């Protein structure tokens, strides 16, 4: 028995390989994949309350069998991160398997009713990925109350959030027997990462730099202690914000609202320039379009900026319009220029230390992802949360399963109370 902490004991650990033969060899990684190699694994935790009836709640044998079937189509997740003869990162598709750990704990689901991302949460419920070249690891922790904490760690190089959630949706469908156990709802994953190969010869249009962000701007140290907190914005509140902005998307209006609130909470100088950046899905922006089922990273960072005085005093609709405009400026030439640029940018595969400057904010959308559709046959999760704090200045938006939105903010501890007050103040969205 391996002890992870005093509260969680891992009692079993095994590798699950695809149930059928899968393609072998090295999977080439695109420039957009290489950007994220140094980010390691994305840690998340789903909490499930015990099923009303039945004694096979989260039956491990059933999980393994369905996971093995899902890995047939999503075979890169059963591989290992490696390098080719030229020293470029690749995924070695060798069917060595994904890690599945089983643990037990005296904790309960109610202990995490108001949980926020933290290192402690990750250490409790997200499996330690050893070796780190494993692409996917899962930990199923059976809780004292009869519920389950379902921890996941999927390597950033394997795919973006769209790709990751497509796997978990497919796996849960197979495990639960939805649609006869077939993935009838979606296309099979597309593993042709050559669709995002740089042009030959490469060409970076100078105008593209006005749209995409070539690198992360970091400061050496945050201004003080940093923490992540989850704020729940109700369905009615979201609707009111959208109405105030003339019906723009949930993402645009909430990003605008959060941006303004952070600027005010941080008491930024009125004449300073503030910048908001966000990842934009390139799949449908390219000519020809990349399939929606593309399994890999297909995001580039785009941004918009303004003087703090303007961002905090203009109408919320105008602020949302800045964000919508940044996304709309992303076309095939911008995407191709970004790919060409990143192909030849230095990629050292090492983590980058630092935090975002106080004038910058990054908003990442998990809106519309099938987060709460992860029903493995024993009911949908009561709660899903990212299991680790980000850098200061990062914000995640995700559906809460009931029509509202969870706003996950990582920022200086000293501004979180003021930010919360502003987030729910009607004076912030005239």
SULLINMO-V974952 format. One line per field, one symbol per residue. ss: DSSP state (H for helix, E for strand, - for the rest). phi: phi as a letter, one per 20 degrees, with the letter a starting at -180 (. if undefined). burial: I if it has 9 or more other ideal C-beta (glycine too) atoms within 8 Angstrom, else O. A space follows every 10 residues. Layout:
ss = ???
phi = ???
burial = ???
This chain:
ss = -EE----EEE EEEEEE---- ----EEEE-- HHHH--HHH- EEEEEEEE-- ---------H HHHHHHHHHH HHH-HHHH-E EEE-----EE EEE----EEE EEEEE---HH HH------HH HHHHH----- ---E-EEEEE EE-----EEE EEEEE----- HHHHHHHHHH HHHHHH-HHH H--------E --HHHH---- -----HHHHH -E------E- -----EEEEE EEE-HHHHHH HHHH-----H HHHHHHHHHH HHHHH----- --EEEEEEEE E--------- ---E----EE EEEEEEEHHH HHH--HHHHH HHHHHHHH-- -HHHHHHHHH HHHH------ ----E----E EEEEE----- HHH------- --EEEE---- ---EEEEEE- ----EEEEEE EEHHHHHHHH HHH--HHH--
phi = .eeebfecde dbbbdddgfc fcgdpeefdf gfffgdgfem deeccddcff ffbnddglgf ffffffffff ffedfffeec fbcefenefb deeclfoeec ddccbefcgf fcfdfcgaff ffffceffec ffffebcccd deeffnecdd ecbdfgffre fgffffffff fffffenflm mdeffcfffe defffdfffc ffbdfgffff dedfbeecdf cffagdbdbd dedfgfffff ffffdmnffg ffffffffgf ffgffelfgf efedcdcbed fegeeecffe ggegdreccc edbbbafggf fedfffffff fgfffffffe cgffffffff fffdffcdmd gdfocfgfed bdddedfnff geefdeocof ffbcbfdbfe ffoecddbfe ncoecedddd bfgfdfffff ffgdeffecf
burial = OOOIOOOIII OOIOOIIIOO OIOOOIIOII IIIIIIIIOO IIIIIIIIII OOOOOOIIOI OIIIIIIIII IIIIIIIIII IIOOOOOIII IIIOIOIIII IIIOIOIOIO OIOOOIIIOO IIOIIIIOIO OOOIIIIIII IIIOIOIIII IIIIIIIIII IIIIIIIIII IIIIIIOOOO OOIOOOOOII IOIOIIOIIO OIOIOOOIOO IIOOOOOIOO OIOOOIIIII IIIOOOIIOI IIOIIOOIOI IIIIIIIIII IIIIIIOIOO OIOIIIIIII IIIOIIOOOI OOIIIIIIII IIIIOIIIOO IIOOOIIOII IIIIIIIOII OOOIIIIIII IIIOIOOOOO OOOOIIIOII IIIIIIIOIO IIOIIIOIOI IOIIIIIIII IIIIIIIIII OOOIIIIIII IIIOIIOIII OIIOOOOIIO
